[in-house]
Amino acid sequence: MRSWNLSLALSLLLAAAPLAGQGWRSGADVDVVRQAATNRSLRDADAGLAGWQARARGLLRFAAVIDHGNGPVERVIRADELELEVYGEAPSRSKQVITAWRDTTFQPTSIVYHRDHLGIVANDFGTTIRLGEGDEVRDVPHPLSPRGLDWYQFLAGDTLRIASGAGTIRVIRVAIRPRDPEQAGVIGTMLLDIDRATLVRLEFTFTRASYRDPTVASIEVLLESALHGQSHWLPRRQAIAIHRAAAIIALPLSTVIRADWVIDDYRLGISHPPDRFAGATIDGLRRPGGNADWSRWSERLAAAPLEDDELDAVTSRAREMVAANLLDGMPSLRLLADGGVSNLLSVNRVQGATVGAGVRIALPLASEIALRGAVGTGDGSVTGGARLSRELNGLRVGIEGASEIRDVHQWQRRSRVSNSLHTAMSGEDAGDWLRVRDAAVFVEPNSGLVRRISMGHQSTESVAARFTSLDGSREVNPGFAARDSWLARVRLGQGPVAVDLEGGSGDDTRWLRVVAGATGGGPWRTRWRLDGGWGSRMLPADRSFAIGGAGLLTGTVPRSVSGTRLLRAEVELPIAVDLPLPLWNAPLASSIRPFVAAAIAGGRVPGSPWGSSTGVRPSIGIRFDLWGPLVRVELGWAPRDRGWGVSGDAHPYWWPLL
């Protein structure tokens, strides 16, 4: 237990201790760094550590990460649990044998891991750092290698005394960055045991020049050791996260492979058989199998948790040392589809089939410009927008402007792809559209409760429906009073809670508007969701609220619950089942979810095309989240409306991508 007390203290030191010292210097000019590098070169000749053995237990997760507008949301696609025997011997030899491995697949995937993703870093990488068998990172100098002493700059910080079972340990924090951040190298922080001149903890990310795979956006690494026998620091806890995205097109989708490891059960001073280190460095099982005490595995990993924000902080601290654009592995020029594939092709009742394109260009000084445009084939309209931003002291600041056709509704009831299909086939468009021209300045903090602040000017005007669906129908698009106004907006969000604040001022009106949403769990494994909106008395009609219909309040008439104030609540009970997916060779996690939902609205809106509603409007039904889930099917009945509704769509998690 004392090792993890030490881990906590080291984490607090990294988070809180300010860097001091006399400026950035080469490793040869910092005594403790120079001595640590020398000791590291000599450590494998230590007879007391000539042979050793340990056991490693790890959790490897492959996940999709989608930006829902209130920060990224991660969904695990596959999880692998591994148990390894780890052997080491001078000089610099190591061997890992996978003895037990089980995997769980939550979404269809064909991922094949690099072999080194299935093992630990047994010797601090050696003189050069290599990941993904050299496909991701290769030949990056280690900071404590002979070459690294001159390749990097070091900044010594404060010293901390930590009481542990091994006595009092003095550690010093040292920041690391390449002399030339345009070259391959690591940027991070190490903690050194001053008295033993030995590496205790190393955390870092890479410069963009380090990445050999154009799909790698960033990699974070954390290696932490524990003291054995009063003299030897050996691996204790490790984590590596590899973030990827499409190299050609910028979508609100990325993936992450994250490995978390605990290494213990050490035996020191043992003699290995002559053939111990023959063959592959990571040997053993080539596919899931073997037997392990998985309950003990889980207990060990749970006893030494590595919180997500520990790795997140690695990049945050790196941004304090170099410009943010030097840490981004993505290509400088990418096609832009940050609103999903519907940015490229969509259908609505106003523009008809709309073809769009965009581009994102990374500029010097951590700046970028995004340009987008679209042409509606139904009305011949040309729309577009531009955004110029720069990373500055933990904030992204910029200006943006657009002339676009936008849906006025706050809450989606179906994905944009599904809505395009409904509109094309039957003319049943879930959106109500408005032409908007606006320009604003904005600030987006990289972390914290405040997600975005913007101020700007906006003008709006109504647009008419121009599209005739395949069945010959053409729905009318509602009209809204034109307005010309100044807007201030603040978006707040952390975890499952999000709040949007808006203040507007026009020639003859002023208003306030608040939108909030929250999700959580209740008794008996139930899940709940609350969505609400409030607007002041002079709220413009296009800023008021309207919901109803399949997807939001199944069984009710679309847009039948409306007003300047609206509250919607829902409770569901997930019942897990495994269902086979056609053409997939194994069942995938699915769920049956009985639900009860209700909404109430109030407040009259002059000029509203939806009128006003009174009383509570309930909906009772059942939804099926299938295969991961990838798909949602919903059936519901509205007792007050005496209406039934059914809908099928992609699961809402994937909607930003669509």
Secondary structure, DSSP 4 states (H G I P E B T S, - for coil): -HHHHHHHHHHHHHHHPPP-SSS-EEGGGSHHHHHHHHHHHHGGG-GGGSEEEEEEEEEEEEEEEEE-SSSEEEEEEEEEEEEEEEEEETTTEEEEEEEEEEEEESS-------GGGGS--SSTTTTEEEEGGGTSEEEEEPTTSTTHHHHEEEEEEEEEEEEETTEEEEEEEEEEEESSTTSS-EEEEEEEETTTTEEEEEEEEE-GGGB-STTEEEEEEEEEEEEETTTEEEEEEEEEEEEE--SSEE-SEEEEEEEEEEEEEEEES----TTTT-S-SEEE-SSSB----HHHHHHHHHTS---HHHHHHHHHHHTTTS-GGGG--S-SEEEE-TT-GGGTEEEETTTEEEEEEEEEEEETTTEEEEEEEEEETTT--EEEEEEEEEEETTEEEEEEEEEEEEE--SS-SS-HHHHHHHHHHH---S--EEEEEEEEEEEEESSSSEEEEEEEEEEEEE-------TTS--PPPPP---EEEEEEEEEEEETTEEEEEEEEEESS-EEEEEEEEEEEE-GGG-EEEEEEEEE-TT--GGGSEEE-BTTTBTTSPTT-EEESEEEEEEEE--EEEEEEPTT-SSEEEEEEEEEEEEEEEE---TT-TT----S-EEEEEEEEEETTTTEEEEEEEETTTTEEEEEEEE-GGGGGG-
